[in-house]
Amino acid sequence: MKCPIQKVGIAGDHVVVDSASGRETFDSAVAALPLVEFQRIARDVAEMGALADLRLDYQGVVNGVFLLRRPLTPYCCCPSWRAAPRARGSSRPRTSCPPSARAGSMWSTSSIMCIGRSELFRRPDAEVLALYRRDLLALYPGVEKDIEAQYLFRAPFVEPIWPLGFRAKRPGPVVVPGKLYLASTAQVYPRINAWDSCCGVAEEMAAAFAAEARAAAKLEPVAKA
């Protein structure tokens, strides 16, 4: 945790991982990163082939969270979505989480999908929170007195933007056979990017990993008694 990976490479029969804490070697490794980040850290892996030059853009999300003293609506056991037409993007106050799980507080989120390099994504936290707060009060007048705290979170690689013909270029789970594997949202296509489809990507990777491990085990010489 909190130790960014700087580089991944292949040295002989091992995967070499360089991080802020130093270098470590592994028999094999799985990367669960956005494609652009994987390409960045694995740029020196010769076996990347066409994967090294594959271009995929992403939408990010700027997510505001408001902690409230009371629910926005009586319907607090299921998510409730509302459109905020004045927002630049899709701003969606949400009420969720049953009372037994929220420890006395309610929360509401407002999200805008945007390109990670866009002006909106780079705006100061205070400006974005002010926009979200404005829309929240427009939808639920009088709720301001119930706001206990507010937070802003940013994620640059949330939703892949599929280019034409991507199905034929979709990365497989095996980058370097027996050594380096990939499980990322870039492999979700043509399914939508959701929990179940991401689990499907992980299952595909695990199946490939297990198949190659079994094949390698059969090739290893049996030690004599």
N, C-alpha and C positions, 0 to 999 in steps of 0.2 A: 504494500500500500504506500502511496505517496512517493514512489520511486520510478519515475518515467523511464521507459525503455528507449534508448537512444539508437540502437542498431541491432539487427539480427543478421547473422551470417552462418555459413556452413564451413566447417573446418574438419576435413577428413570424415569421420563417422559421427560427428557431433554437431549439434546446433549451438552456436556461440551467441550469447546474449549480453550486450553491453548496456549497463544502466548507470544511474548516478552513483550507485554504491559499488560499482566495479564490474568485472566480467565473470560470467558463469557459463558452464557448458552443460548440455543436456543430451540425452539419447534422442529425444524428439521433442517437438513443441507445437502448440496450437495457438494461433493468433486469432483473437476475437476482437478485431479492430475495424473501424471504417476503412474501406478500401484505400482511400488516399493516405491514411496514416500508415497502413501496412506497407504500401509502396514506398513511403518515405523511409521507414526504418529497415526495410529489406532490399533497398536499392542495389546493394552489392551482391545479392544472391543471383548467381549466373543462371540458375535453372528457372528463374521467374519467366523468361521468355516473353510471350505476348502480354502476360499479366502486368509486366512492368510499364507498358505503354497504354494500358486500358484507361480511358478517361471517363470518370463518373462524377457528376456534381451532386451536391446535397442541399436540401433545405435544412436550416437549423430552427431552433425554437427559442424564444425569449419568454420565460415563464414567470409570472408574478404570483406570489402566494400571500394571501391575507388571512391572518388568524383572527377569528371572531368569537365574541362571547355567546352568540346565539346563532342558530341556523338561519340561512337566508330564506328558506321555505320550510314548511312542515314535512317535506318529503326528503328526509336526510339519509335514508338507507341506500339509496341508489343515486348514481350521478345524474345531475340535472344540468342541461346545457342551454345557454341563452346566447343569442347573437347580439353583438354590440356594433350596430351599423356605422358608428362614427370612427371606429378604430381603423388604423391602417393595417389591414390584415384580418385574421380571424381571431377575435378576442372573445374568450368563452369563460365567463364566470361559472364555476362549478361547485355544487354542493355534494358532498359525499361523506362516507364513513359513518357507521352506526354509532350511537351514543356510547355504547360500552367500550368502543375502541378509541375514542378521541380524547379521553382524559379531561373532560370538561371544556374543551375548546372545539370550535368549528373551524373549518378552513375552506377557502374559496380560491380557485386558481383562474388566472387569465393568461392565455397563450397567444402568441403571434408567430406563425411560421414565416421564415424569411431566410434568404441566402446568408450564410455566415459572414460573408465579406460586405454585406449591405450596410448602408448608413444606419438603418434602424437597429441592426444587431450591435452596432458599435456605440449607440447612444449611451450617455451616462445613466446609471441605475435610477437616479432620482427622477429623471425626465420620463423614463418608461413607466416607472411606478405611478407617477402623477397621471399619465394617460389611462392606465388601468384603473386607478382609483376613481377617476372621473367617470369612466364607463360603468364601473360597479355602482356608483351612487346614482347614475342616471337610470339604471335598471331597478335598483332597490333604494329609493329615497329614505333617508334617515338611518341608514346602516352605519354611517361614519362613526357614530358614538360607540359602536360595538367592535370597531377594529382595534385589536390589541397590539398587533405587530404586522410588519410587511417585509417580504424578502423577494429578491430577484435572482433567477438562475438562468444561465445560458448554456445551450448545447449546440455546437455548430454542425454536427453530422447526425441528423435525426431521420430524415426521409430522403432516400435516393431519388434522383431525378433521372428516370430511365430515358436514354436516347433511342432513336430508331435503330432497330437491328440488334439491340442489346442481348436478346435471347441467344443468339449465336455466339456472343462473346462472354456470356455469363461464366464467371470463374468456377472451377470445380473445387472440391475440398482439398485435393492433394496438390501442394506446391512443389515440394521435393519428396519423392516417394520414400516412405519410411522415416522421414525426418521432420518436415515442416508442413503444417496443415493450416487451412484457413476456414473460419466460420464467421461470416459477417453478413450484414444486411444487403450487401452487393449481390449475394447469392439467393435472395428471396425471390426475385423475378422468375416467372410471371405472376406469382402470388402477391397479394398486398403485404405491406410491411406491418405485421401484427405479431402478437405473442405466439400464436400457434404456428405461423409460417417461420418465425425465427427458431422455434423448437424443431421444426422440420429440417432447417439448415444444420442445426447442431446434431440431429440424428443422422443425417447424411454424412457429416464429417466423422462422427463416431463409428459409423459402419465401415467407412473407408479405412480409418485408423485401425480398427480391429482386424479387418481382412488382411491388411498389409502386415500387421504384427503376427498373425497366424502363419502367413506365408513365410515370413522371416524365421519364425521358430522352427519350421520344417526344414529350412535350409541349413540351420546351425548343426555342426557335427555333434553327435552324441558322445558324451564323455565315457571313456572306458572305465569299468569298475576296477 
